[in-house]
Amino acid sequence: MSKVEAFLSPEEEQEIISAIRIAEKETSGEIRVHIEATTEKNHNERALEVFHLLKMNNTKDDNAVLIYVAVKDKKFVIYGDKGINKVVPKDFWDTTKNIMQNHFKQGDFKQGIVDGILKAGKELQAHFPWQIDDEDELSNEISKG
């Protein structure tokens, strides 16, 4: 079994997908999670690459968020699209990152991702509230590399 397959159980993956649905109910923002074992690239560069591979840069309001996790490297990145970065302070994702990091340090990866998703949803809600004509533009499934 690869590092990615062993990282989360199927039940934990379903909890993460449920957290994405809950977070997106209150915002027009889109949240995705991508997990892979490792990358030879800089983790921020790889997160940007995955962001584009998943076509997250094509949302109506440029307000998608990727939570990228490189399991073996023990690194993660929260990447927000340009629509978000235009309206939020530079340290916008720090509280989300800190919540996730605290869980990760204790080995509770599923809860770290779930809490990160829910926190990101709350942060997005303030700047991108849900609108009556909003559509779920991106899959809520976890992508794996």
JOQUI-V751451 format. One record per residue. N is the residue number from 1. RES is the residue in one small letter. PHI is phi in whole degrees, -180 to 180 (NA if undefined). OMEGA is omega in degrees with one decimal (NA if undefined). NEAR is the number of other C-alpha atoms within 12 Angstrom. Layout:
<<N:RES:PHI:OMEGA:NEAR> <N:RES:PHI:OMEGA:NEAR>>
//
This chain:
<<1:m:NA:-179.2:8> <2:s:-76:178.4:15> <3:k:-58:-177.8:20> <4:v:-69:-178.9:25> <5:e:-65:-178.5:20> <6:a:-86:-174.4:18> <7:f:-64:-178.9:27> <8:l:-132:174.2:29> <9:s:-78:175.6:15> <10:p:-57:178.8:16> <11:e:-66:178.6:12> <12:e:-66:177.1:22> <13:e:-61:179.0:29> <14:q:-65:176.8:19> <15:e:-64:178.4:26> <16:i:-67:178.6:34> <17:i:-62:176.9:28> <18:s:-63:178.1:25> <19:a:-63:177.9:33> <20:i:-62:179.5:39> <21:r:-61:179.0:27> <22:i:-63:-178.3:27> <23:a:-62:-176.1:34> <24:e:-79:178.9:38> <25:k:-66:-174.1:26> <26:e:-106:-177.3:28> <27:t:-145:172.8:34> <28:s:-82:178.2:36> <29:g:-67:179.6:45> <30:e:-119:-178.8:51> <31:i:-126:174.6:52> <32:r:-132:176.3:49> <33:v:-122:175.5:41> <34:h:-126:-179.3:39> <35:i:-125:172.8:39> <36:e:-145:-175.7:32> <37:a:-68:-174.0:25> <38:t:-160:173.1:25> <39:t:-145:175.7:24> <40:e:-86:-179.0:13> <41:k:-87:169.1:15> <42:n:-59:-173.7:16> <43:h:-64:175.9:27> <44:n:-67:177.9:23> <45:e:-64:-179.9:18> <46:r:-66:177.7:29> <47:a:-61:177.6:35> <48:l:-63:179.1:28> <49:e:-61:178.8:22> <50:v:-63:177.8:33> <51:f:-53:179.8:35> <52:h:-75:178.2:20> <53:l:-60:179.3:17> <54:l:-85:179.5:30> <55:k:58:179.4:22> <56:m:-75:179.4:36> <57:n:-82:-177.6:30> <58:n:-109:179.0:21> <59:t:-76:-176.0:28> <60:k:-54:-176.1:22> <61:d:-106:-178.4:30> <62:d:51:-174.4:27> <63:n:-127:176.9:39> <64:a:-93:179.8:43> <65:v:-129:175.1:50> <66:l:-110:169.1:45> <67:i:-103:-176.6:47> <68:y:-105:-179.6:42> <69:v:-127:172.7:43> <70:a:-105:-169.3:32> <71:v:-59:-175.5:28> <72:k:-65:-179.9:19> <73:d:-77:-176.0:20> <74:k:58:-179.8:23> <75:k:-132:171.4:28> <76:f:-145:-178.2:36> <77:v:-135:170.2:36> <78:i:-107:-175.9:40> <79:y:-117:177.6:40> <80:g:-107:-178.6:40> <81:d:-70:-173.2:32> <82:k:-63:178.0:21> <83:g:-63:177.8:25> <84:i:-73:-176.0:31> <85:n:-63:178.2:21> <86:k:-71:-170.6:15> <87:v:-115:-176.5:20> <88:v:-115:176.4:21> <89:p:-67:-176.3:12> <90:k:-58:-178.1:12> <91:d:-93:-174.8:15> <92:f:-52:-174.4:24> <93:w:-90:-175.8:29> <94:d:-61:-179.4:20> <95:t:-67:176.9:21> <96:t:-63:179.3:32> <97:k:-60:-178.6:30> <98:n:-65:177.7:23> <99:i:-60:-178.8:25> <100:m:-64:-176.9:34> <101:q:-61:179.6:28> <102:n:-61:177.5:20> <103:h:-68:-178.2:20> <104:f:-61:179.9:25> <105:k:-61:179.2:16> <106:q:-91:179.5:13> <107:g:81:-179.2:17> <108:d:-99:-172.6:19> <109:f:-71:-179.9:32> <110:k:-60:-177.9:34> <111:q:-67:176.3:26> <112:g:-60:179.9:32> <113:i:-68:179.4:46> <114:v:-59:-179.4:37> <115:d:-64:176.2:32> <116:g:-63:178.7:41> <117:i:-63:-178.3:42> <118:l:-65:177.4:37> <119:k:-67:177.8:35> <120:a:-60:178.0:46> <121:g:-61:177.8:37> <122:k:-65:178.9:30> <123:e:-63:-179.9:34> <124:l:-66:-177.9:37> <125:q:-56:-178.9:25> <126:a:-64:-176.0:19> <127:h:-105:-177.5:25> <128:f:-135:-179.2:29> <129:p:-64:178.1:23> <130:w:-62:178.8:25> <131:q:-116:-176.6:17> <132:i:-60:-177.3:11> <133:d:-98:-178.8:11> <134:d:-68:174.7:20> <135:e:-120:172.7:18> <136:d:-78:-171.7:27> <137:e:-82:-176.0:24> <138:l:-127:177.0:30> <139:s:-61:175.7:23> <140:n:-94:-179.0:31> <141:e:-66:175.2:23> <142:i:-77:175.4:32> <143:s:-96:-177.8:26> <144:k:-133:-178.9:26> <145:g:-118:NA:24>>
//
